[in-house]
Amino acid sequence: MEKREMNIAQLDRMHSGKGFIAALDQSGGSTPKALAQYGVQESSFTNDEEMYTLVHEMRTRIIKSPAFKSDYILGAILFENTMDRKIDGQWTANYLWEKKNIVPFLKVDKGLADLANGVQLMKPISNLDELLDRAVDKNVFGTKMRSVIKEANAEGIREVVEQQFKVGLQIFEKGLVPIIEPEVDIYSADKEKSEEILKEEIQKQLNLLDKDVKVMLKLSIPTVNDFYKDLMSDPHVVRVVALSGGYSEEEANAKLTQNHGLIASFSRALSEGLSAGQSDEEFNQKLDKTIKAIYTASIT
């Protein structure tokens, strides 16, 4: 498939819009945990198809909520199974953009490799070309892929960043904007040192890019406030966003407010306190409160 032209309206929105990115991309291994947090136990499904149907119902409820709107939310990251399902007869990505004016992204990684050199690289993405073509067909704007850094191991961190940018270029060639996510474990004993090495390696890779290449960065909230400020001004970087990384919503928001220009891309913190047993009124009120709090932290 030929490279498609980037959606300029979506690119402008992601570059300069006010708000945050909702991460709705829990995949195979994390789906039961996400459902359990929502109050749906494993006894409620007997196979993967039933599980994915239940999680799509949860995500549909979130996306269709009047609280989930573009006044506060710039984009949403979807899991492959969610991209391939519909909301009110429309593919999920189309529904997000056409009904909600929210930019759709797709999680493309297949999970993490075993720990080596203090990091977990991404597992090989065997069907990436085919997946990207389907994402383009379904009007997805960008992608997301995650690696994890556990220790301040210079060789390991370099491998993580090089792998991320190599795959990122393949994604960009399809006309999609990659979100590069080398997560630093918030419980790492040498988190600050890892972040120093990581920023240096990211800058090296940015310096190698052709002038037209655009990427986004999804990073752990740094130990030193405003540590990633200089990356935000790099001409290749559309936006720098933060993952919640295991922090509670309250703690993640508090840390985010100390990092100017850094916006949220929260998953667990976004859905914290939501339950299948809540009435629509209770559900929407809780989601509205959470979204407004994350939005405020993102624009402070």
Secondary structure by P-SEA (a helix, b strand, c coil): ccccccaaaaaaaaacccbbbbcccccccaaaaaaaaacccccccccaaaaaaaaaaaaaaaaaccccccccccbbbbcccccccccccccaaaaaaccccbbbbbbcccccccccccccccccccaaaaaaaaaaaaccccbbbbbbbccccaaaaaaaaaaaaaaaaaaaaacccccccccccccccaaaaaaaaaaaaaaaaaaaccccccbbbbbcccccccccccccccccccbbbbbcccccaaaaaaaaaacccccccccccccccccccccaaaaaaaaaaaaaaaaaaaac
